[in-house]
Amino acid sequence: MYLYWRIQQDLNCLGEVIHFHDPAFINALQKWVRKNFYSLARVEGFYPDKFKMINGISQINRN
């Protein structure tokens, strides 16, 4: 899944968007992103202490 995430990030930098159509793949990618949320946030320059997960959805902690 890292490879697909990395390709998506590179395309974002170019202003392109990739759309996945396979429901099983989309589900697997979403699970992978939730599992690796804090690592991905750090790679993108965010700090995990600013976020909290509620029912698998990230929320910005504005305190």
N, CA, C and O atoms as a Tripos MOL2 file, in Angstrom:
@<TRIPOS>MOLECULE
protein
  252   251    63     0     0
PROTEIN
NO_CHARGES

@<TRIPOS>ATOM
      1 N           0.8180   -1.1940    0.0000 N.3       1 MET1
      2 CA          0.0000    0.0000    0.0000 C.3       1 MET1
      3 C           0.8620    1.2590    0.0000 C.2       1 MET1
      4 O           0.4640    2.2980   -0.5260 O.2       1 MET1
      5 N           2.0490    1.1520    0.5980 N.am      2 TYR2
      6 CA          2.9270    2.3220    0.6300 C.3       2 TYR2
      7 C           3.2200    2.8150   -0.7840 C.2       2 TYR2
      8 O           3.2420    4.0210   -1.0340 O.2       2 TYR2
      9 N           3.4450    1.8840   -1.7030 N.am      3 LEU3
     10 CA          3.7520    2.2630   -3.0750 C.3       3 LEU3
     11 C           2.6200    3.0820   -3.6920 C.2       3 LEU3
     12 O           2.8730    4.0990   -4.3380 O.2       3 LEU3
     13 N           1.3830    2.6510   -3.5000 N.am      4 TYR4
     14 CA          0.2380    3.3860   -4.0490 C.3       4 TYR4
     15 C           0.0930    4.7570   -3.3870 C.2       4 TYR4
     16 O          -0.2230    5.7450   -4.0510 O.2       4 TYR4
     17 N           0.3250    4.8060   -2.0810 N.am      5 TRP5
     18 CA          0.2480    6.0840   -1.3710 C.3       5 TRP5
     19 C           1.3170    7.0380   -1.9020 C.2       5 TRP5
     20 O           1.0550    8.2210   -2.1240 O.2       5 TRP5
     21 N           2.5270    6.5060   -2.1040 N.am      6 ARG6
     22 CA          3.6360    7.3300   -2.5750 C.3       6 ARG6
     23 C           3.3630    7.8630   -3.9880 C.2       6 ARG6
     24 O           3.6280    9.0320   -4.2690 O.2       6 ARG6
     25 N           2.8380    7.0190   -4.8670 N.am      7 ILE7
     26 CA          2.4830    7.4500   -6.2210 C.3       7 ILE7
     27 C           1.4270    8.5490   -6.1610 C.2       7 ILE7
     28 O           1.4990    9.5370   -6.8930 O.2       7 ILE7
     29 N           0.4350    8.3620   -5.2720 N.am      8 GLN8
     30 CA         -0.6190    9.3630   -5.1330 C.3       8 GLN8
     31 C          -0.0270   10.6950   -4.6650 C.2       8 GLN8
     32 O          -0.4280   11.7510   -5.1540 O.2       8 GLN8
     33 N           0.9150   10.6580   -3.7290 N.am      9 GLN9
     34 CA          1.5340   11.8840   -3.2260 C.3       9 GLN9
     35 C           2.3390   12.5790   -4.3300 C.2       9 GLN9
     36 O           2.2890   13.8020   -4.4590 O.2       9 GLN9
     37 N           3.0740   11.8040   -5.1190 N.am     10 ASP10
     38 CA          3.8550   12.3940   -6.2080 C.3      10 ASP10
     39 C           2.9450   13.0330   -7.2540 C.2      10 ASP10
     40 O           3.2380   14.1130   -7.7660 O.2      10 ASP10
     41 N           1.8470   12.3620   -7.5660 N.am     11 LEU11
     42 CA          0.9010   12.9350   -8.5250 C.3      11 LEU11
     43 C           0.2480   14.2000   -7.9820 C.2      11 LEU11
     44 O          -0.0190   15.1350   -8.7370 O.2      11 LEU11
     45 N          -0.0100   14.2330   -6.6770 N.am     12 ASN12
     46 CA         -0.5700   15.4440   -6.0580 C.3      12 ASN12
     47 C           0.3630   16.6360   -6.2540 C.2      12 ASN12
     48 O          -0.0930   17.7530   -6.4980 O.2      12 ASN12
     49 N           1.6610   16.3990   -6.1480 N.am     13 CYS13
     50 CA          2.6370   17.4740   -6.3400 C.3      13 CYS13
     51 C           2.6080   18.0020   -7.7690 C.2      13 CYS13
     52 O           2.9350   19.1630   -8.0170 O.2      13 CYS13
     53 N           2.2180   17.1500   -8.6990 N.am     14 LEU14
     54 CA          2.1350   17.5480  -10.1080 C.3      14 LEU14
     55 C           0.7700   18.1080  -10.4690 C.2      14 LEU14
     56 O           0.5400   18.5090  -11.6090 O.2      14 LEU14
     57 N          -0.1360   18.1360   -9.4990 N.am     15 GLY15
     58 CA         -1.4740   18.6390   -9.7490 C.3      15 GLY15
     59 C          -2.3980   17.6170  -10.3830 C.2      15 GLY15
     60 O          -3.4520   17.9770  -10.9080 O.2      15 GLY15
     61 N          -2.0260   16.3760  -10.3450 N.am     16 GLU16
     62 CA         -2.8380   15.3000  -10.9130 C.3      16 GLU16
     63 C          -3.5310   14.5340   -9.7910 C.2      16 GLU16
     64 O          -3.0780   14.5460   -8.6470 O.2      16 GLU16
     65 N          -4.6210   13.8750  -10.1240 N.am     17 VAL17
     66 CA         -5.3710   13.0930   -9.1400 C.3      17 VAL17
     67 C          -5.5450   11.6880   -9.6810 C.2      17 VAL17
     68 O          -5.8830   11.5020  -10.8500 O.2      17 VAL17
     69 N          -5.3150   10.7080   -8.8360 N.am     18 ILE18
     70 CA         -5.5220    9.3190   -9.2250 C.3      18 ILE18
     71 C          -6.7940    8.8260   -8.5430 C.2      18 ILE18
     72 O          -7.0040    9.0670   -7.3540 O.2      18 ILE18
     73 N          -7.6260    8.1440   -9.2920 N.am     19 HIS19
     74 CA         -8.8720    7.6120   -8.7480 C.3      19 HIS19
     75 C          -8.8310    6.0930   -8.8310 C.2      19 HIS19
     76 O          -8.5920    5.5200   -9.8940 O.2      19 HIS19
     77 N          -9.0650    5.4600   -7.7030 N.am     20 PHE20
     78 CA         -9.1360    4.0010   -7.6670 C.3      20 PHE20
     79 C         -10.6050    3.6020   -7.7440 C.2      20 PHE20
     80 O         -11.4540    4.2370   -7.1180 O.2      20 PHE20
     81 N         -10.9050    2.5680   -8.4990 N.am     21 HIS21
     82 CA        -12.2890    2.1590   -8.7030 C.3      21 HIS21
     83 C         -12.6380    0.8250   -8.0650 C.2      21 HIS21
     84 O         -13.8180    0.5210   -7.8860 O.2      21 HIS21
     85 N         -11.6330    0.0190   -7.7150 N.am     22 ASP22
     86 CA        -11.8880   -1.2930   -7.1290 C.3      22 ASP22
     87 C         -12.2610   -1.1280   -5.6510 C.2      22 ASP22
     88 O         -11.4260   -0.6870   -4.8620 O.2      22 ASP22
     89 N         -13.4960   -1.4730   -5.2580 N.am     23 PRO23
     90 CA        -13.9340   -1.2800   -3.8670 C.3      23 PRO23
     91 C         -13.0640   -2.0240   -2.8500 C.2      23 PRO23
     92 O         -12.8290   -1.5180   -1.7530 O.2      23 PRO23
     93 N         -12.5940   -3.2010   -3.2000 N.am     24 ALA24
     94 CA        -11.7490   -3.9640   -2.2690 C.3      24 ALA24
     95 C         -10.4160   -3.2500   -2.0610 C.2      24 ALA24
     96 O          -9.9050   -3.1900   -0.9430 O.2      24 ALA24
     97 N          -9.8630   -2.7150   -3.1310 N.am     25 PHE25
     98 CA         -8.5990   -1.9890   -3.0170 C.3      25 PHE25
     99 C          -8.7810   -0.7110   -2.2120 C.2      25 PHE25
    100 O          -7.9530   -0.3900   -1.3600 O.2      25 PHE25
    101 N          -9.8490    0.0130   -2.4740 N.am     26 ILE26
    102 CA        -10.1270    1.2500   -1.7390 C.3      26 ILE26
    103 C         -10.2560    0.9570   -0.2480 C.2      26 ILE26
    104 O          -9.7190    1.6930    0.5800 O.2      26 ILE26
    105 N         -10.9640   -0.1140    0.0960 N.am     27 ASN27
    106 CA        -11.1300   -0.5010    1.4900 C.3      27 ASN27
    107 C          -9.7830   -0.8430    2.1190 C.2      27 ASN27
    108 O          -9.4920   -0.4170    3.2370 O.2      27 ASN27
    109 N          -8.9650   -1.6080    1.4070 N.am     28 ALA28
    110 CA         -7.6490   -1.9790    1.9330 C.3      28 ALA28
    111 C          -6.7620   -0.7510    2.1140 C.2      28 ALA28
    112 O          -6.0370   -0.6480    3.1030 O.2      28 ALA28
    113 N          -6.8170    0.1790    1.1630 N.am     29 LEU29
    114 CA         -6.0120    1.3990    1.2710 C.3      29 LEU29
    115 C          -6.4670    2.2490    2.4620 C.2      29 LEU29
    116 O          -5.6340    2.7850    3.1930 O.2      29 LEU29
    117 N          -7.7720    2.3730    2.6590 N.am     30 GLN30
    118 CA         -8.2860    3.1430    3.8030 C.3      30 GLN30
    119 C          -7.8530    2.5160    5.1290 C.2      30 GLN30
    120 O          -7.4790    3.2290    6.0600 O.2      30 GLN30
    121 N          -7.9020    1.1960    5.2150 N.am     31 LYS31
    122 CA         -7.4440    0.5210    6.4420 C.3      31 LYS31
    123 C          -5.9620    0.7620    6.6690 C.2      31 LYS31
    124 O          -5.5340    0.9990    7.7990 O.2      31 LYS31
    125 N          -5.1750    0.7040    5.5960 N.am     32 TRP32
    126 CA         -3.7420    0.9220    5.7160 C.3      32 TRP32
    127 C          -3.4510    2.3540    6.1730 C.2      32 TRP32
    128 O          -2.5890    2.5720    7.0240 O.2      32 TRP32
    129 N          -4.1690    3.3260    5.6080 N.am     33 VAL33
    130 CA         -3.9590    4.7230    5.9930 C.3      33 VAL33
    131 C          -4.3360    4.9360    7.4540 C.2      33 VAL33
    132 O          -3.6160    5.6190    8.1810 O.2      33 VAL33
    133 N          -5.4550    4.3610    7.8950 N.am     34 ARG34
    134 CA         -5.8350    4.4900    9.3150 C.3      34 ARG34
    135 C          -4.7760    3.8790   10.2220 C.2      34 ARG34
    136 O          -4.4330    4.4480   11.2590 O.2      34 ARG34
    137 N          -4.2600    2.7210    9.8290 N.am     35 LYS35
    138 CA         -3.2550    2.0230   10.6430 C.3      35 LYS35
    139 C          -1.9680    2.8460   10.7150 C.2      35 LYS35
    140 O          -1.3080    2.8600   11.7540 O.2      35 LYS35
    141 N          -1.6070    3.5210    9.6440 N.am     36 ASN36
    142 CA         -0.3420    4.2460    9.5550 C.3      36 ASN36
    143 C          -0.5180    5.7560    9.6250 C.2      36 ASN36
    144 O           0.3520    6.5070    9.1830 O.2      36 ASN36
    145 N          -1.6460    6.2030   10.1800 N.am     37 PHE37
    146 CA         -1.9910    7.6200   10.1960 C.3      37 PHE37
    147 C          -0.8860    8.4950   10.7930 C.2      37 PHE37
    148 O          -0.5050    9.4990   10.1920 O.2      37 PHE37
    149 N          -0.3760    8.1310   11.9510 N.am     38 TYR38
    150 CA          0.5960    8.9800   12.6200 C.3      38 TYR38
    151 C           1.9190    9.0420   11.8600 C.2      38 TYR38
    152 O           2.5480   10.0990   11.8050 O.2      38 TYR38
    153 N           2.3410    7.9380   11.2810 N.am     39 SER39
    154 CA          3.5650    7.9400   10.4780 C.3      39 SER39
    155 C           3.3950    8.7940    9.2300 C.2      39 SER39
    156 O           4.2920    9.5570    8.8700 O.2      39 SER39
    157 N           2.2520    8.6700    8.5700 N.am     40 LEU40
    158 CA          1.9920    9.4740    7.3800 C.3      40 LEU40
    159 C           1.9160   10.9610    7.7270 C.2      40 LEU40
    160 O           2.3780   11.8040    6.9580 O.2      40 LEU40
    161 N           1.3370   11.2780    8.8730 N.am     41 ALA41
    162 CA          1.2460   12.6790    9.3010 C.3      41 ALA41
    163 C           2.6360   13.2660    9.5070 C.2      41 ALA41
    164 O           2.8960   14.4030    9.1140 O.2      41 ALA41
    165 N           3.5300   12.4950   10.1220 N.am     42 ARG42
    166 CA          4.8920   12.9830   10.3430 C.3      42 ARG42
    167 C           5.6260   13.1960    9.0250 C.2      42 ARG42
    168 O           6.3570   14.1750    8.8800 O.2      42 ARG42
    169 N           5.4440   12.2950    8.0630 N.am     43 VAL43
    170 CA          6.0940   12.4280    6.7670 C.3      43 VAL43
    171 C           5.6300   13.6950    6.0660 C.2      43 VAL43
    172 O           6.4130   14.3490    5.3770 O.2      43 VAL43
    173 N           4.3530   14.0440    6.2380 N.am     44 GLU44
    174 CA          3.7970   15.2330    5.5920 C.3      44 GLU44
    175 C           4.0680   16.5090    6.3800 C.2      44 GLU44
    176 O           3.6430   17.5850    5.9600 O.2      44 GLU44
    177 N           4.7630   16.4180    7.5130 N.am     45 GLY45
    178 CA          5.1230   17.6030    8.2750 C.3      45 GLY45
    179 C           4.1290   17.9820    9.3550 C.2      45 GLY45
    180 O           4.2260   19.0690    9.9260 O.2      45 GLY45
    181 N           3.1710   17.1060    9.6480 N.am     46 PHE46
    182 CA          2.2320   17.3520   10.7340 C.3      46 PHE46
    183 C           2.7350   16.6310   11.9790 C.2      46 PHE46
    184 O           3.5090   15.6790   11.8800 O.2      46 PHE46
    185 N           2.3070   17.0740   13.1180 N.am     47 TYR47
    186 CA          2.7040   16.4210   14.3530 C.3      47 TYR47
    187 C           1.5060   15.6900   14.9380 C.2      47 TYR47
    188 O           0.4470   16.2880   15.1260 O.2      47 TYR47
    189 N           1.6630   14.4060   15.2270 N.am     48 PRO48
    190 CA          0.5340   13.5800   15.6720 C.3      48 PRO48
    191 C          -0.1690   14.0880   16.9260 C.2      48 PRO48
    192 O          -1.3450   13.7830   17.1220 O.2      48 PRO48
    193 N           0.5050   14.8490   17.7770 N.am     49 ASP49
    194 CA         -0.1620   15.3300   18.9870 C.3      49 ASP49
    195 C          -1.2410   16.3610   18.6620 C.2      49 ASP49
    196 O          -2.0590   16.6800   19.5240 O.2      49 ASP49
    197 N          -1.2600   16.8940   17.4270 N.am     50 LYS50
    198 CA         -2.3030   17.8400   17.0210 C.3      50 LYS50
    199 C          -3.5620   17.1240   16.5500 C.2      50 LYS50
    200 O          -4.5920   17.7560   16.3200 O.2      50 LYS50
    201 N          -3.4760   15.8030   16.4080 N.am     51 PHE51
    202 CA         -4.5850   15.0300   15.8880 C.3      51 PHE51
    203 C          -5.0480   14.0060   16.9040 C.2      51 PHE51
    204 O          -4.2720   13.5570   17.7480 O.2      51 PHE51
    205 N          -6.2980   13.6460   16.8180 N.am     52 LYS52
    206 CA         -6.8030   12.5270   17.5830 C.3      52 LYS52
    207 C          -7.7560   11.7600   16.6710 C.2      52 LYS52
    208 O          -8.3900   12.3420   15.7910 O.2      52 LYS52
    209 N          -7.8480   10.4760   16.8840 N.am     53 MET53
    210 CA         -8.6950    9.6440   16.0420 C.3      53 MET53
    211 C         -10.0240    9.4060   16.7580 C.2      53 MET53
    212 O         -10.0450    9.0140   17.9240 O.2      53 MET53
    213 N         -11.1230    9.6440   16.0580 N.am     54 ILE54
    214 CA        -12.4590    9.3790   16.5780 C.3      54 ILE54
    215 C         -13.1510    8.4670   15.5770 C.2      54 ILE54
    216 O         -13.4260    8.8670   14.4460 O.2      54 ILE54
    217 N         -13.4290    7.2420   16.0000 N.am     55 ASN55
    218 CA        -14.0620    6.2550   15.1200 C.3      55 ASN55
    219 C         -13.3180    6.1040   13.7990 C.2      55 ASN55
    220 O         -13.9410    5.9890   12.7430 O.2      55 ASN55
    221 N         -11.9880    6.1050   13.8550 N.am     56 GLY56
    222 CA        -11.1940    5.9160   12.6590 C.3      56 GLY56
    223 C         -11.0730    7.1450   11.7900 C.2      56 GLY56
    224 O         -10.4990    7.0670   10.7040 O.2      56 GLY56
    225 N         -11.5980    8.2900   12.2340 N.am     57 ILE57
    226 CA        -11.5200    9.5300   11.4620 C.3      57 ILE57
    227 C         -10.6730   10.5270   12.2470 C.2      57 ILE57
    228 O         -10.8960   10.7470   13.4380 O.2      57 ILE57
    229 N          -9.7080   11.1210   11.5690 N.am     58 SER58
    230 CA         -8.8310   12.0500   12.2480 C.3      58 SER58
    231 C          -9.5440   13.3820   12.5040 C.2      58 SER58
    232 O         -10.3200   13.8620   11.6780 O.2      58 SER58
    233 N          -9.2660   13.9420   13.6350 N.am     59 GLN59
    234 CA         -9.8120   15.2360   14.0100 C.3      59 GLN59
    235 C          -8.6500   16.1150   14.4530 C.2      59 GLN59
    236 O          -7.7580   15.6410   15.1570 O.2      59 GLN59
    237 N          -8.6410   17.3950   14.0530 N.am     60 ILE60
    238 CA         -7.5810   18.3090   14.4700 C.3      60 ILE60
    239 C          -7.8870   18.7800   15.8830 C.2      60 ILE60
    240 O          -8.9920   19.2330   16.1850 O.2      60 ILE60
    241 N          -6.8840   18.6630   16.7350 N.am     61 ASN61
    242 CA         -6.9970   19.1000   18.1090 C.3      61 ASN61
    243 C          -6.5340   20.5530   18.1650 C.2      61 ASN61
    244 O          -5.3320   20.8050   18.0760 O.2      61 ASN61
    245 N          -7.4240   21.4980   18.3080 N.am     62 ARG62
    246 CA         -7.0980   22.9260   18.2260 C.3      62 ARG62
    247 C          -6.8130   23.5710   19.5820 C.2      62 ARG62
    248 O          -6.8700   24.7950   19.7000 O.2      62 ARG62
    249 N          -6.5130   22.7900   20.5840 N.am     63 ASN63
    250 CA         -6.2260   23.3430   21.9080 C.3      63 ASN63
    251 C          -4.8340   23.9160   21.9770 C.2      63 ASN63
    252 O          -4.4270   24.4240   23.0220 O.2      63 ASN63
@<TRIPOS>BOND
     1     1     2 1
     2     2     3 1
     3     3     4 2
     4     3     5 am
     5     5     6 1
     6     6     7 1
     7     7     8 2
     8     7     9 am
     9     9    10 1
    10    10    11 1
    11    11    12 2
    12    11    13 am
    13    13    14 1
    14    14    15 1
    15    15    16 2
    16    15    17 am
    17    17    18 1
    18    18    19 1
    19    19    20 2
    20    19    21 am
    21    21    22 1
    22    22    23 1
    23    23    24 2
    24    23    25 am
    25    25    26 1
    26    26    27 1
    27    27    28 2
    28    27    29 am
    29    29    30 1
    30    30    31 1
    31    31    32 2
    32    31    33 am
    33    33    34 1
    34    34    35 1
    35    35    36 2
    36    35    37 am
    37    37    38 1
    38    38    39 1
    39    39    40 2
    40    39    41 am
    41    41    42 1
    42    42    43 1
    43    43    44 2
    44    43    45 am
    45    45    46 1
    46    46    47 1
    47    47    48 2
    48    47    49 am
    49    49    50 1
    50    50    51 1
    51    51    52 2
    52    51    53 am
    53    53    54 1
    54    54    55 1
    55    55    56 2
    56    55    57 am
    57    57    58 1
    58    58    59 1
    59    59    60 2
    60    59    61 am
    61    61    62 1
    62    62    63 1
    63    63    64 2
    64    63    65 am
    65    65    66 1
    66    66    67 1
    67    67    68 2
    68    67    69 am
    69    69    70 1
    70    70    71 1
    71    71    72 2
    72    71    73 am
    73    73    74 1
    74    74    75 1
    75    75    76 2
    76    75    77 am
    77    77    78 1
    78    78    79 1
    79    79    80 2
    80    79    81 am
    81    81    82 1
    82    82    83 1
    83    83    84 2
    84    83    85 am
    85    85    86 1
    86    86    87 1
    87    87    88 2
    88    87    89 am
    89    89    90 1
    90    90    91 1
    91    91    92 2
    92    91    93 am
    93    93    94 1
    94    94    95 1
    95    95    96 2
    96    95    97 am
    97    97    98 1
    98    98    99 1
    99    99   100 2
   100    99   101 am
   101   101   102 1
   102   102   103 1
   103   103   104 2
   104   103   105 am
   105   105   106 1
   106   106   107 1
   107   107   108 2
   108   107   109 am
   109   109   110 1
   110   110   111 1
   111   111   112 2
   112   111   113 am
   113   113   114 1
   114   114   115 1
   115   115   116 2
   116   115   117 am
   117   117   118 1
   118   118   119 1
   119   119   120 2
   120   119   121 am
   121   121   122 1
   122   122   123 1
   123   123   124 2
   124   123   125 am
   125   125   126 1
   126   126   127 1
   127   127   128 2
   128   127   129 am
   129   129   130 1
   130   130   131 1
   131   131   132 2
   132   131   133 am
   133   133   134 1
   134   134   135 1
   135   135   136 2
   136   135   137 am
   137   137   138 1
   138   138   139 1
   139   139   140 2
   140   139   141 am
   141   141   142 1
   142   142   143 1
   143   143   144 2
   144   143   145 am
   145   145   146 1
   146   146   147 1
   147   147   148 2
   148   147   149 am
   149   149   150 1
   150   150   151 1
   151   151   152 2
   152   151   153 am
   153   153   154 1
   154   154   155 1
   155   155   156 2
   156   155   157 am
   157   157   158 1
   158   158   159 1
   159   159   160 2
   160   159   161 am
   161   161   162 1
   162   162   163 1
   163   163   164 2
   164   163   165 am
   165   165   166 1
   166   166   167 1
   167   167   168 2
   168   167   169 am
   169   169   170 1
   170   170   171 1
   171   171   172 2
   172   171   173 am
   173   173   174 1
   174   174   175 1
   175   175   176 2
   176   175   177 am
   177   177   178 1
   178   178   179 1
   179   179   180 2
   180   179   181 am
   181   181   182 1
   182   182   183 1
   183   183   184 2
   184   183   185 am
   185   185   186 1
   186   186   187 1
   187   187   188 2
   188   187   189 am
   189   189   190 1
   190   190   191 1
   191   191   192 2
   192   191   193 am
   193   193   194 1
   194   194   195 1
   195   195   196 2
   196   195   197 am
   197   197   198 1
   198   198   199 1
   199   199   200 2
   200   199   201 am
   201   201   202 1
   202   202   203 1
   203   203   204 2
   204   203   205 am
   205   205   206 1
   206   206   207 1
   207   207   208 2
   208   207   209 am
   209   209   210 1
   210   210   211 1
   211   211   212 2
   212   211   213 am
   213   213   214 1
   214   214   215 1
   215   215   216 2
   216   215   217 am
   217   217   218 1
   218   218   219 1
   219   219   220 2
   220   219   221 am
   221   221   222 1
   222   222   223 1
   223   223   224 2
   224   223   225 am
   225   225   226 1
   226   226   227 1
   227   227   228 2
   228   227   229 am
   229   229   230 1
   230   230   231 1
   231   231   232 2
   232   231   233 am
   233   233   234 1
   234   234   235 1
   235   235   236 2
   236   235   237 am
   237   237   238 1
   238   238   239 1
   239   239   240 2
   240   239   241 am
   241   241   242 1
   242   242   243 1
   243   243   244 2
   244   243   245 am
   245   245   246 1
   246   246   247 1
   247   247   248 2
   248   247   249 am
   249   249   250 1
   250   250   251 1
   251   251   252 2
@<TRIPOS>SUBSTRUCTURE
     1 MET1         2 RESIDUE 1 A MET
     2 TYR2         6 RESIDUE 1 A TYR
     3 LEU3        10 RESIDUE 1 A LEU
     4 TYR4        14 RESIDUE 1 A TYR
     5 TRP5        18 RESIDUE 1 A TRP
     6 ARG6        22 RESIDUE 1 A ARG
     7 ILE7        26 RESIDUE 1 A ILE
     8 GLN8        30 RESIDUE 1 A GLN
     9 GLN9        34 RESIDUE 1 A GLN
    10 ASP10       38 RESIDUE 1 A ASP
    11 LEU11       42 RESIDUE 1 A LEU
    12 ASN12       46 RESIDUE 1 A ASN
    13 CYS13       50 RESIDUE 1 A CYS
    14 LEU14       54 RESIDUE 1 A LEU
    15 GLY15       58 RESIDUE 1 A GLY
    16 GLU16       62 RESIDUE 1 A GLU
    17 VAL17       66 RESIDUE 1 A VAL
    18 ILE18       70 RESIDUE 1 A ILE
    19 HIS19       74 RESIDUE 1 A HIS
    20 PHE20       78 RESIDUE 1 A PHE
    21 HIS21       82 RESIDUE 1 A HIS
    22 ASP22       86 RESIDUE 1 A ASP
    23 PRO23       90 RESIDUE 1 A PRO
    24 ALA24       94 RESIDUE 1 A ALA
    25 PHE25       98 RESIDUE 1 A PHE
    26 ILE26      102 RESIDUE 1 A ILE
    27 ASN27      106 RESIDUE 1 A ASN
    28 ALA28      110 RESIDUE 1 A ALA
    29 LEU29      114 RESIDUE 1 A LEU
    30 GLN30      118 RESIDUE 1 A GLN
    31 LYS31      122 RESIDUE 1 A LYS
    32 TRP32      126 RESIDUE 1 A TRP
    33 VAL33      130 RESIDUE 1 A VAL
    34 ARG34      134 RESIDUE 1 A ARG
    35 LYS35      138 RESIDUE 1 A LYS
    36 ASN36      142 RESIDUE 1 A ASN
    37 PHE37      146 RESIDUE 1 A PHE
    38 TYR38      150 RESIDUE 1 A TYR
    39 SER39      154 RESIDUE 1 A SER
    40 LEU40      158 RESIDUE 1 A LEU
    41 ALA41      162 RESIDUE 1 A ALA
    42 ARG42      166 RESIDUE 1 A ARG
    43 VAL43      170 RESIDUE 1 A VAL
    44 GLU44      174 RESIDUE 1 A GLU
    45 GLY45      178 RESIDUE 1 A GLY
    46 PHE46      182 RESIDUE 1 A PHE
    47 TYR47      186 RESIDUE 1 A TYR
    48 PRO48      190 RESIDUE 1 A PRO
    49 ASP49      194 RESIDUE 1 A ASP
    50 LYS50      198 RESIDUE 1 A LYS
    51 PHE51      202 RESIDUE 1 A PHE
    52 LYS52      206 RESIDUE 1 A LYS
    53 MET53      210 RESIDUE 1 A MET
    54 ILE54      214 RESIDUE 1 A ILE
    55 ASN55      218 RESIDUE 1 A ASN
    56 GLY56      222 RESIDUE 1 A GLY
    57 ILE57      226 RESIDUE 1 A ILE
    58 SER58      230 RESIDUE 1 A SER
    59 GLN59      234 RESIDUE 1 A GLN
    60 ILE60      238 RESIDUE 1 A ILE
    61 ASN61      242 RESIDUE 1 A ASN
    62 ARG62      246 RESIDUE 1 A ARG
    63 ASN63      250 RESIDUE 1 A ASN
